[in-house]
């Protein structure tokens, strides 16, 4: 348990999340810069440096770098993204529980981190639904 908590604490350094649906990330800072990616609420990123003219330089879980407007980025809570092609969301923290949804969570789906229990993370999606995913299947900021 302490190993998992240590992992999550170390992962949280310079970490942040997107606060709204459909936020446009840019290749360079500035509204007129080319869009590099459109992301969902709770998409996690690592902050790479200081804010510059209202923009934050960030890195995603695959190492790609982007710029995001500061007003769409928060460090007040932690988020995660599915890193596998797909993974089930469970009702409880373990395989003995039923799947919460028929559909699997797909790669790049983003969630808010709520808590951890025995290698499982309780998550919340942008619609407010909660469930559990295995720690090994996600990238936590």
Secondary structure, 3 states (H helix, E strand, C coil): CHHHHHHHHHHCCCEEEECCCCEEEECCCCCCCCEEEEECCCCEEEEEEEEECCEEEEECCCCCEEEEEHHHEECCCCEEEECCCEECCECCCCCCCCECCCCCEECCCEEEEEEEECCEEEEECCCCCEEEEEHHHEEEC
